[in-house]
Amino acid sequence: MSPAQIEQEYDAVIVGAGAAGLSAVLGLLERSGPNHKPKLLVISKLQALRSHTGSAEGGIAASLGNEEHDDWHWHYFDTVKGGDWLVDQDAAKILAQEARQTVIGLEHSGVAFSRRDNGHISQRKFGGHTSEYGAQPVKRAAYAADRIGHQILTSLWQQCLAQGVSFAEEWYVSDLVLSPARDRVEGLVAIDMHSGNVHAVRSKQIILCTGGAGRLFHTTSNSWDLTGDGMSAALCTGLELKDLEFIQFHPTGLGHTGFLLSEAARGEGGILRNSKGHAFMADYAPEHRDLAARDVVSRAIMSQVDQGLGIVDPAEPEGRADCVWLDLTSISPKTMAAKLPQVDETIRMYAGLDPAVDLIPVKPTAHYMMGGIPTTTDGQVYRLNDGERQVVEGLYAAGECACVGVHGANRLGGNSLLDACLFGRRAGQSAAEYLHNYTESKSELQELELAQACSNRREYIQELLSSASKPPTASESPASRALNAYQLLERLGQLMDETLSVRCNAEGMESALSELEHEIIPTAQALQVSDPSPRLNQELSALLEVQGLVQVAQAVLKASLARQESRGSLYRSDYPKRDDEHFLQHSLTNRNGQVDWQPVHIVDFPPKTRGY
């Protein structure tokens, strides 16, 4: 097959239409100015308003001081301490310092925050956020009832529409293409899932904002689409991923579903209780109790379960006693309706319970990946070259798919939306500066790289579709043909739940890695589809997603095995202590499973003992 033609060329392509992607667009346009409007395209595998940002509930952190005195230095310290000192402090300082203007900027963009009587933005308590460097909880999370993500997503989207930004919705990016030397971005290959057409898109710069990989786990608060697409694309091009071993489990996933019950519920007075009714967080974090950092609360819940003090989810009477109670009965129905309507609705709809009178079964649910594509504080993606950072020209990343080092080993609640909006905008602004100084370097060889990647992908998809209606060959059993992407995703999630959820050890991870490498990955590569239609073929997109996700799973397990300590969200029962002497470093894992290390940026706060 001859190479495909380059069909479209842009100044910048943003992949992902959540808070990070839309903030990047607006930052790029803002810095470019009205007289130098670049040619942009936003590619999203969903309709933009279905992006996972819309599910964020509790709040966005900023030291506004609207409810009580606050100081950005305290937010900075809490972020570092909450991340168990694996936080790059230069990034955390930017996060805390620029949080105020970020939230005010969102307000000016149309975000309808909940308000105090004086008209100022309301704020609530969130786990790990304190005053006076850890002395007591402080109200720092700005909120919009418990639908802040939806407010941010719709407001940023409307701002992009007002600027005339073009969207390619329900396009799946299958390949990221770099120059032969891997020092410059050339473009990407994307599949229009409406038509089945495969496009070669050349761009001077690409900003990856594709979200996390929560579908690695069966029990997760993440939507179905968070399959680590940007991370797997980076791995496949030869880039490393940073700090993949740190995966946050939110303490309060609704029992049998894993659906998120916002931390705001505990901020408004919710209490975790074991099977005997005991409010056990006082035993693990006496100062901050139910508002301790998420890793502390998740491990406390699992400790209660291990001691036989867990409860069985009433929705699964034959299930394990792997939940605890969330007691919201002290919160008045009026407060629930005004401040926690989504929590109330989720409980009533999916558990059939009334939070005013019933105790709610909860358990930790995979929620957020602290690791991802390594970036500078300006969003530039870098790779290791002889142990040194080398920026990949024209390639940026922001949001959960990226790792600027701001969350360290454990993210504080309210910092994810802040990270996405703040560092998304910085990435866009940096991209505008790069575009201003851009020097054309297009060569026939580089054109061929992108065209050939498109041709290869087009040929592979055609083979899948053309074989869909054919019977199995003699060397192919009907049983293997029957296995589909959804079944494989289910098995992967169960495997990761069993071996890496909240706590882990070498024996379990090595067993998981063996099954992954000898069974799951080969099966993923051999998957077929049953529907021969190229149009709106969800089975095809699921196949491509799971092929990428298993590569991320392998890197996660390799990174977790390499870090022989417990820190933040990673608790290893075989290495239960934090080891600053050997592991006060970031891991960088490539597609071959090789792990390299880089030092943490310590600026103002030297490591202390584990906090909260």
N, C-alpha and C positions, 0 to 999 in steps of 0.2 A: 504494500500500500504506500503510495506517495505521501509525503508530509502534507498536513493541512495548511491552509492559508491563514495568516493572522487576520482575523475578521474585525477586531475592534482594538482601538488604542485610546488610552486615557492618561491624564496627568496623574491621577490617583484612583485606586480602587480600595474601598473599605469593605472588608468581609465581615458581616455581622451587623445587625441593626438593633442591638440592645443599647443600654446606657453608654457603654464604652464606644461603640461604633458611631452612634449619633453624636456623641460629644466630640469625637475625633473629627467628624465632618464639620461641625460648627467651629471647632478650633481652627481647622485648616482654612475655612472661608473667612473667618474673622481676621486671621493673620495675613491672608492673601490681599485683602482689601477689595473694595468695590470695582476698581479698575483693572484688576488682574484675576478675574474669576476663572479658576481652573476647571478643566473638564473632569468631572467626578462620576463615579458609579458606586452605588452601595449594593452589594450582593448579599442576599439573605436566603437561607434554605427554608425559611418560613415567611409568612406574611409578617411584615415588620412589627405590627402590634401584638404578635404572638410570641415575641422574644421573651426569654426567661426573666429578664429584668422585671417584667410585669407581675411576677409572682412574689417579689420582695415585699415584706409586710411591715417590719417593725419601725425602721427609721434610718436616718443618715446622720452620722456623727459629726459634730462641729461644736467648738467651744464658744457658742453665742452668748452664754450667760443670761439667757432670757428668763430662766426660772430661779436660778441661784448663781452665785459667783462662780466663774469658771476661768480657766487659763489654758491657752494652747500648749504650754509647757507640760501641763498635767496630762493632756491628751497624748502628747508625744511620749511621755514616760509610760503611760498605760499601754500604748501600742507596742513599745519595746518589751515591756515586762510580760504582756499578754502573749507575745510571740516567743517567749522563753529565750530571749536574747539572741535569737538567730535573725533578728530584724536588721536590715541595713539602715543604720540610723540617719544617714543623709536623706534617704527616701522617706522615712517616718517623719522627719522634721518638716519636709515639704508638705506631707499629708496634713499634719496638724496645723501648720502655719497658714496654708491656703484653704483650709476647710471652710472657714467663715465666708470668704469671697465666693467659694464654690456654691454653697447653699444659697447665698443671696443672689448669685447668678441664676440658679435654678428658679428661685422665686420670681425673678424678672422675666424668665422664660415662660412663666405661666403655671408653675407647680402650685397647686392649692394646698398649702400646708395647713394643718390644724392651728388654730389661733388662741392666744390668751385674750382675756377681756380687753386688754389695752391694745390689741391688734398685732402684737409681736408673735412670732412663730413659737408654738408650744414645743416643749421638750420633755422627754421622759428618761427614766433610768434604763440602762442597758448593762449587761454583764461585763465586768472588767473595767468599766469607766468610773474613775474616781476623782476626788479632789485631794489636794495636798499630797500628791505622789503616793496614792494608795491608802489614804486615811479612811475615806468613807465614800459610798456611792454618790454619784452626782448626776443630775439630769442633763444629758448631753445629746441625746438622739432627737433630732427634729423629725416630725412625723406628719402623716396625713391619715388620721385614724390608723388602720393597719393595712393601708393600700398605697404606701409611698412609692413602691416600684411602678405601679400602674400610672400614678401621677407623673413621675419623672419620664417614663417611656412615652406617654402620649404628648407631653409638653415638648420634649426634644424632637419627636417626630413631626409635630406641627411646625416647629421652627425650621426644620429641614425642608418641608414642603413649601413653606413661605419663601425659601431661598431657591426653589426650583431644582432641588436635588433629584437625580434619577435613581430609581430603585429597580433592581432585577430580583424580584421575589420568587421564591421556590426554585432557586438555582443552587445546585450543590457543587461546591468547589472540591474537585477530586485530586488536583495536583498543583503544587507550588513549584515554580520553575526559577532556579537561580542560574547565574552565569556558570560556565564550566569550572571557574576557580572558586565558586560559592562565595564571592565577595560582593555580589550585586544582584538585585532582583530583576527578573526579566518579565515575568507575567504569571498567569495561572491558567488552568484548564477548568472550565465549569460546565456542568450539565444542566440544561434547562429541563426541569422535570415535567413541565407542561407538555413540551413537544418531544423530548428525548434528544434534542440536538446537543451536540458537544461543541463548545466554543473555545477557541484560543484567544485569550484576552491579554494584550500587552499593556503594561503600565509602567510609568516612570517610578511609581512607588505603590506599595501595597501595605495596608494597615490591617492586621489580623485582630479581630475582636469576636471570636467565635464561641466564647464561653468555656465552661469546664467540661469535665468528663464524669459527671455523677452517675451515668448509666453503667459505669464499671461495677456498681453494686446493685443488688436486687432491692434492698431497702434503702430508698433514697428520696429526698425531698425534691430532687431535680426533675424537670420535665423530660419527656421521652426523647427529645432532640439533642440533649447534652451528651454527645458521644465523642468529645475530644477531637473534633475534626481539624482544628488549627494545630493542635499539638501533634497529631499523627502526621499531618502534612509537613510540619517542621522536621520531625524525626526522619521521614522518608527522604528529605532533601539533604540529610547529613548534618543537621543542626542538633544541638543538645537540648535537653529539657532540665530545668533547675528545680531542685527541692521537691521532686515528685512524691517523696515518701510521706509528705505532710498533707493528710486529708482530714478535713474537719467533719466530725459527726455532731450534728445539732442534737442537743439532749432531748428535745420534745418533738419527736415525730409521732403522729397519731398512730397508735398501736399497729394494727394489721395493714395499714396503708403506707406508712412512712411520710404521709403528708405533713407539711410543716405547720406547727402551732407556734406562732411567733414568740420570740423572747420577750416581746412587749407584754405578753400575758403575765410573766413573772415580774416584769417591771411595774405592772399595775397591782401586784399583790398575790399572784399565784404562788402556790407552795407545792413542792414535790414531797410525796409521802410513800412509805413502803407499805407492805401488806398489813402491818400492824398499826398503820396510821401515823407512824413516827415521821416528823419532818427531819429527814436524815442529813440534809445539807449542812446543818449546824455542826455535825460531827466531822465534816471534811473541810469546810471553809467557814469557820465560826464568825469571821468578820463580815464576809460578803454573802454567805449562805447561798440562796437560790440565784443570786446575781454574780456568782463567781464566773470565771472564764469558762468557755464552752467545753474545753478539754477536761477541765476539773469536774464539771457537772456530769459529763458523759461517763467518765470513769467511775464516779461515785454511783451512778445508776447501775453500771455493770457489776460493781462491788456488792451492791445490795442483792442483785440477782444471784450472784455467786454464793452469797450467804444464805440463800433460800428465802429471801425476803421480797422477792418479786411477786408479781401478780399475773394471772392469765387474762389476756384480753377477752372481755365478754363476747366479742364478735367471733372469736376462735376458741370455743370452749375446750376443744381437743388439743389446743396448741401448748407451747411451752410457757412457763411462768417467767417471761423475759421482759416484762413491762413493770413500771411503777405507776402510782397515781399522780396526776396533776390536779390539785385542788384549787378550783377557781370560785368556790362558793362564797368567798368573802368579797368578791367583786360584784357590785350591784348590777342588775340588768340594765340600768340607765348608762352606767359606765361601759358595760360590754357593748351596748348599741352605739355609743358615741366614739369609743376608742378602740374597740376590738371586734368590729362587725364581721370581719372575715374569719377570725378565730371562732366566733360564735357560730357562723354559718357552716364552717367546715365540720365542727363537732356535731352539729345537729344533722347535717346531710349525710356524713360518712360514718358516724358512729351511732347515730340515733339517740344521742344523749342530750340532756339539758345541763349546760355548765352552771346554771344557778343552783342546782340541787344534786347533780351527779358528779362523782369523781371520774376523771378522764384517763384512760390507759395511754401511756406514752413510753417510747423507747428511743434510743439514739438512732438517727437516720443520716446516711451520707449526705453531706450538705455542700461542701465547698473545698476546692483544691487550692492550697496555698502556693503550690508549685506551678510551673508552666514554662513558656518560652522566655528565655532570659532577655531582659531589656535594661537599658540605661534609664535614668530618671526622666529622659526626654522621649522614652518609648522606642528608641532604636534597638533593634534586635542585634545581638552579638553572638558570636561563636568562639570557641577556643581554637587558637592557632599557636601551637608550641607552648601551650599553657597560658597564653596571653589573650585578653579580650580583643576580638577584631569585629568591628561593626560591619554588618551586611548592608551596603548602601541601598537606600530606598525601601528597606523592609522595617516595619514597625509592628508593635503589638501592644494591646492594652486590655484591661479587664481580667476576667478569670482565666483566660487562656494564657495570659502573660505572667511573668514573675519579675517584678521590679525589686523584690526583697522587702516590701513594706509590711508584710504579714508574718514573716518569719516562720515559726513552727506552729502558729495558731492565731487565726484571725479573730479580732474582737468584733462583736456584733455592731452593725452600723458603719463599719469601715469598708465594706465591700462596695456599696453604692458610691461612697466617697471616692474610693480608689478608681472605680470605673469612670466616674464623671471627671474627676480631677486629672488623672493620668491619661484618660482618653483625650481630653482637650489638649493636654501638653503634647501628646503624640501628634495630634493634628497640627498644632502650631509648629512643631519641629519639622513636620512634613512640608509645611508651607515654606519654611526657610530653605529646606533642601531643594524644593522646586524652584525657588528664586535663583539659586546658584547652580541649577542643574546643567550638566554638560552632556550633550548627546554622545552616546558611545555604541549605538546600534551597529552590529556587524552581521554579516551573513551567517556566521557560525552561531551567534546568539539567537538570531531569528530561527535558525534550524532547530535549536534546542527546544524552543517553545512549540514550534510546528510539529516536531516529532513527538513530543509529549502528548499533544492533542490527538495525533494520528493513532498513537499506541492506545490511548484511552478509548477512542472511538472504535477501534478494532476489537478491543476486549469486550466492550458492551455489546457490540454486534454479535460476537461469538456467544455471549450469554443469552441474548434474546433469540438467536437463531436455533439454539439447542434446547430452548424451553419446551417445545412441543415434541421433541424426539424421545423415543424410549431409551432407557439406560443401555449402554454398551455392555459387551460381555465382561469387560473388566470393571464395570461399575454396577454395584448392587442397587436394587430398588430402594433398600433401606437408606443407603447413603444419599441417594437422590431426594428422598423424602425429608431429610433434615434441612430445615430452613434457617434463615438468619435470625428469626425471632426465637427459635428454640436454642440456638447457640448463644444468643445474648442472655437468655434466661439462665443457661448453665454457667456462663461467665459470671453473672451477678451472684449466683449462689456460691460459686467458688470463692469469690472475693469476700462475700459476707462471712463465710466460714473461716477464712484464714487471715483477714486483714481488718476486720471491723472492730474499732475502738482499741483492741489489744491484739498482739501477734507475737510469734516467736519464729526462730529459724526453721524448726521442723515443719510447721504449718506452711510457711512461705515457700520452702524448697519443694514441698509436695505440690503446692499450687503451681509453682513454676514448671515443674515436670509435666503436669497435666496440660498446662497451657502450651508448652513448647512441643509436646509429643502428640497431643490430641486436638486441642482447640484451634491453635494457629493453622496447622495443616488442613483441618476441616474448613476453617474460614476461607482459606485460599482456594479450596475445591468447591465451594458453594455454587449452586445453580439457582436459576429462577424458574418458576412454573408458568409465569405470564409472559408471552412473547411480545406484548405491546410495549413500545417505547414511551407511550404517553402516560403520565401520572402513575408510573409503575413504582408503588411504594415498596414492593419487595426488592426491587433493584436498589433503591436508595438505602434500605435497611442492610442489604448485603455489603454495600460500600462502607457504610458506617461501622459495621461490626468488624470488617477487615482492618479498618484504621484503629478501632478501639482495642483490639487484642494486642496491637503493637504498643499502645500506651500502657496496657495492663502489664506487659512484660517489663517495660521500663520502670513502672511503679514498684514491682516486686524486686527488681534488681537494686534499685535505689534503697528500698527498705531493708534489704539484706545487708547492704554495704554499711548502713549507719548502725553501728553496734552500740547503741545507747537508747535511752528514752528521753524524749524532749517534746514539749508541746503536745500536739495531737498524736504523735507516734509513741505508743507505749509498748515496749518489748519486754515480755515477762522474763526472757533470758538475759536481758541487759536492762534492769529496772532503774538504773541511775543515769542522770545526765553526766556527760563526759566532756567538759569544756577543753580539756587538754588535747584531745584527739579530734573532737567533732564540732568545735565552734567554727564550722565551715559550711558553705553551701555545696550541695552535691550537683553535679552536672552529668547527666546520663545520656548516652547516644543510642542509636538504633541497634547496636551490637551488644548492648548491656554493659558497656564499659563505663565506669563511674570515675570522674575526676572531681577535684575539690578546689574551692576558692574561699579565701578568708571572708568573714563577715566584716562589714564596715562599722567599726565601733567609733562613735564620735563623742558622746556626752555621758553615756551610762554604761559603766563596766558591768559585766555579768554578776548577778547576785544569785542567791539560792532561789529555788522554785517559788513563785509567788502565788497569791490568792489561795 
